Amino acid sequence: MFRLHRLSKKKLSLALFAVGLIVSFAAAALPYPNPGESYIQTYYSDATRTQVVGERSYGHCGESYSWGTLKGYFTLSKVTCGTGGPEGAN
């Protein structure tokens, strides 16, 4: 019984490590915005990218926001703005 318990702890540790690794790689894949830049991720229901199901914004142009379903297929758009914020947006 002790051996089975020890084996399951090893499996659990390995699974948690794998999940952490996957999450860190996914987070590292998104570009980091420079000053005067923001990114908008638009999420779609499937690979045809015809039905929008969510959106996420991050960066230095205006407030960050998110809505809807934030998983699956997405496109990434870069937005530039003046150094003073969204007033100077292009």
Residue, then its C-alpha position, 0 to 999 in steps of 0.5 A: m500500500f505504501r508503494l502505491h501511495r508513493l507512486s501516485k505522489k510521483k505521478l501527481s508531481l509530474a502532472l503538476f510540473a507538466v501543467g505548469l510548463i505548458v502554462s508558462f510556455a503559453a504565456a511566453a508565446l504572446p508578445y510583450p507590448n512596448p511603450g505606446e503599443s497594445y495588443i488585442q486578441t480576438y477569439y473565434s468559435d472555430a478555425t474558420r474564424t467567422q464567429v467572434v466569441g471573445e476578446r482580450s486587450y493588454g498593453h499601454c493604450g487605454e484600459s485592459y479588458s476581456w470578455g467572452t470565451l478566451k480559449g481556442y482560435f484567435t488572431l492577434s492585432k497590434v495597436t499603436c498610440g501616442t506616448g500620452g495614452p489613447e488620445g494619440a491613437n492612430 
